[in-house]
Amino acid sequence: MKWRGRFENYNRVSFRKDLISGIIVGIIAIPLGMAFAISSGVKPEYGIYTTIIAGILISIFGGSKFQIGGPTGAFIPILLSIVIHYGYENLLIAGFLAGVILTLMGIFKLGFLIQFIPRPVTIGFTAGIALIIFTGQIGNFLGLQNITKHDDFISNMREIGLHIFTTNTYSVITAIICLISVIIVSKLFPKVPGALIGLVLSSLIAYFLFKGEVPTIKSTFGAIPSRLPAFQLLELNFEKIHTLIGPAFVIAMLGGIESLLSAVVADSMSGSRHNSNKELMGQGIANMVIPFFGGIPATGAIARTATNIKSGAISPISGIIHGVIVLMILLMFAPLASQIPLASMAPILMLVAWNMSERNEFIHILKTKSSDSIILILTFLLTVFLNLTTAVEVGLIVAVILFVKRMSELHIVRKVLPDRTRQNQKLMPNMVNDDHDCPQISIVTIEGSIFFGTANLFEKTILKLSDNKPKFLILRFGKVPFIDTTGEAKLANIVNYLRDNGIFVLLTGLQTQPKELLIRTKLYDTIGKQNIFEHSGEAISYALLNINYYKCLGCKHFAFLECSSLSSPNLKEQKNEVVDLNRTNSFE
């Protein structure tokens, strides 16, 4: 039924639109697939295999109608590092394990967790990846010779500096022709695939004018085979799983983030709504199958997905067609693709890096000069100079720490008393001073959540405000939306300590979550239902009826309206007067 729902009212017109968009995206995907594979340290045909298989499987099993799957630039630093450290065969195993992780995330409905990754972290590592991709193409753009790829930014920059004297003029000319062609075509004819035009034009010029002078895919990696990828088994064993589970987890997390971000972009452009858990399962299935055909990890491609929608796609059929088109081109034109110069692919990847850099959002967050700016810069620098795993881990930890700090700053505990000049005698902190404070009843307003980040401050402040040993301490919980077990434990400590010192604790305005937690932990019963009130006025009335009236004699604080009567020497009538007054007493 779900599959049928994705093709409701589907007809020939719909198919024609899917066919056109599928052909357009398929043509665009070919140079990108090869470029991403080469930059990841593997042969270009593996990028094509990934484009075919991922394009078809993600469209069939994914949770977005318009998602286009395939190799993406975001994976380049991770995959290159895995290839350098573990080799291509182990990259396939890591990709398979990542697929298993993504599938399990979808099965256990963990897609919602992605939304909790702070925006500065995603912008930071995306910008860092973009810089790595851009600088990684300098060597091909300049045609540098004998360049050795490293998995760290500084070594790669040093490598470029050491070989800068080997710059190939013909490669530079080829790259500039491709770059200018892409920019001009994209601006003048936005519906025409500029990357393809630039690639073809620069490749033809290099072939006829600079033949043998510019490194090509064939001269560097060998000819691209014009056949379907062969099925191959993976050498899975416990030792390899143990070794590669870490890299696999990174691939899965980045793949999940990238695919769901792409799906969100698709939703905003098309007005549709994706299923995040189904999308993760689709990504997982694709990544579990791809390695058996030599393909590299894949995820949702934001730019290709956006192009798919702009080209008029109606359903996932366009994504399937896109994969089939790439397959047909592989079978018919592989020898021609082998002649593509590496210098022609460099500017295409540089533009991909420029477009994915989120530069406007990066600058916007920087201008806020807030804690988010710190998280952004830290994640960016760690991505560039260390690795993505460390960057995301540290970024998340710092984000949590700063969040807890901000929440603790919003946590306010203040002593209050009625302001008789306000309607309903609103309880205000400015009414409390040395000459105006009830010795027997202390009223405290708590604002903000009471959790592990604020619990100690909450306990310390409450106990300090109780130093004058009142008979009743009224805690106003109306502005406490949440309390965790740490906060509950601190509240229990307060209640028990004050009770041992002859002080009764009254609670007012408990919200749903705090009340439910106190009931589950039995602290609700410990405090006593009779000591928990809906409104502060009720708690004040209860306290006034149970204070030691002899201590009120001669008191000059006059904290409450009833105090003028209670402090008079006429003891015989004062309790009845207090009762009468409290029948109409109202506090906020």
Secondary structure, 3 states (H helix, E strand, C coil): CHHHHCCCCCCHHHHHHHHHHHHHHHHHHHHHHHHHHHHCCCCHHHHHHHHHHHHHHHHHHCCCCCCCEECCHHHHHHHHHHHHHHCHHHHHHHHHHHHHHHHHHHHCCCHHHHHHCCHHHHHHHHHHHHHHHHHHCHHHHHCCCCCCCCCCHHHHHHHHHHCHHHCCHHHHHHHHHHHHHHHHHHHHCCCCCHHHHHHHHHHHHHHHHCCCCCCEHHHHHCCCCCCCCCCCCCCCCHHHHHHHHHHHHHHHHHHHHHHHHHHHHHHHHHCCCCCHHHHHHHHHHHHHHHHHHCCCCCEECHHHHHHHHHCCCCCCHHHHHHHHHHHHHHHHHHHHHCCCEHHHHHHHHHHHHHHHCCHHHHHHHHHHCCHHHHHHHHHHHHHHHCCHHHHHHHHHHHHHHHHHHHHHHHCEEEEEEECCCCHHHCEEHHHCECCECCCCEEEEEEECCECCCCHHHHHHHHHHHCCCCCCEEEEEEEECCCECHHHHHHHHHHHHHHHHCCCEEEEECCCHHHHHHHHHCCHHHHHCHHHEECCHHHHHHHHHHCCCHHHHCCCCCCCCCCHHHHCCCCHHHHHHHHHHHHHCCCCC
